[in-house]
Every structure is written in structure tokens, then in C-alpha cells.
Amino acid sequence: VTWVCSLLAPSPSSIMSNDADVPNPFKLFLGGLSFESTEDSINAYFTEKFGAGKVADTQVVRDRLTNQSRGFGFITFTDDEATKMAQQSEHVIDGRSVMARKATPKSETPPPAHLQGGAYGAVVGGTNAGAPISDVTALPDYNPMKMFVGGVSHAVDEEQFKAYFAQYGEVQEAWLMYDPQTQRPRGFGFIVYSSSVGLDTCLGISNHEIAGKMVETKRATPRSANPPPNRLAPGKGAMGGRGGGGRGGGGYGG
């Protein structure tokens, strides 16, 4: 009888495995993080935004070998209200546009067949880490309504920026990017339309001029589509600087 019971009883490892696959309703994926963001800076941002006691845990996903941030992470809130509010808008953390979406257990998100061993490996830190992703629509931080706008005059404020693009459709969000140290405009920003009609209408027009300066418009590329090149850990003979201010993808991955 004892032998039969031991076979039927679940092992501790199986219990842990099952618990790990249960989604946490308060846990969100954070995409588009600055490579300089830390758990502390993320915690500070959301604590200031939603109040003390709302953040239970934060995590920046890093390369196992170099400890370099991979441009995304997770946050766990303490209640449903903060979790829902965080998903209703994009956030600017350490000078980067960050989106928050429901985190999905790994067991529920197998890689698409066309990404396995290739582009998908770049996302999860495989042998091709650092290579651009070809199918950006498969990435968790892809927003089909988001548009990159480059070449924006430093004289343009966010109100003017949003008003210009609102003529093509309802704008859900609009923001310009600023240097986190100097607070000077970086000359680009992002627009999120409420529907594909507004986005397609805007992108269907070749020339856009704001405040007397031509600007470039194109679909925004997710931050995770351009992971940083692997860097050697400090003291290992790493060469070269940060390159491009850590903007990744020429600033397209907001």
C-alpha cells in the first residue's frame, strides 16, 4: 500500500513546475526598457506613478554571460487596479518608451516555427544573440498601432506633435523623447493611433512637415527586435564604447 501511495503522490519538483506555469494576474511584461534601467529605477517610476505599496517585485532580464540588460523585464503589482492602469498607457522610464502587457507563462508561449533556432534565438539569448529580428510582429512588445516619427524640430512640443497627427485619425498617445540627463529633445517621438485606419492613412502620405521641418514616419520597431551586441563582462578585455547612446536600431525601437 505504501508503495502504491508513493507512486500516486506528486513529487516536490512536479508541484514546483506546475506552480511556475500558473499565470500571476498581477505580473506584467515590460518591453522596450533602456539598457541602463535597473530594478530600482523601474520600482521608483511605478511607485511614484501609482503610490507606495503598489509594486511587489521588479525584474530586468539580463544576459547570463555578460549581465547586460536584454531590453525587457517584468513587474508584479500588489493589486488588480494598478495592474490594469499600468496597461492602459505606455511609460517613459530612463528616457525610453516602455509598454506593459500581461506576462504569459513560458509553457504557453512556444516560439513560432520560423523563429526557432534563428531569430528567436536572438530574443532568448541563443547563438544568434545580437542579431536583428526579421518578424517583429511575433515579438511580445510589438504594437501594431505605434508609429515612429524622426527628424522632429526641437521647437515642437508634445501638444503640437499630437495635434499634427490627429488630423489623420484619433491619437491614443503621443510623446517626444528627451535625454534623461540633460532633458534636451532627442529629435524623435512616437504616435499610437486608436485604430489601424489612422495609422495607415498617415503612413500612406509620403511627406509630413511640422513647424517648417520635414519629418520621417514609419511603423515603430519593438525594442527587443534590436538586442544589444554581447559585451564582455568588466575586466574581461571588453572593447569599444556604448555605441549610439544605447538607442538600439537607430532609435526606432521606442
Secondary structure, 3 states (H helix, E strand, C coil): CHHHHHHHCCCHHHHHHHHHCCCCCCEEEEECCCCCCCHHHHHHHHHHHHCCCCEEEEEEEECCCCCCEEEEEEEEECCHHHHHHHHCCCEEECCEEEEEEECCCHHHCCCCCCCCCCHHHHHHCCCCCCCCCCCHHHCCCCCCCEEEEECCCCCCCHHHHHHHHHHHCCEEEEEEEECCCCCCEEEEEEEEECCHHHHHHHHCCCCEEECCEEEEEEECCCHHHCCCCCCCCCCCCCCCCCCHHHCCHHHCCC
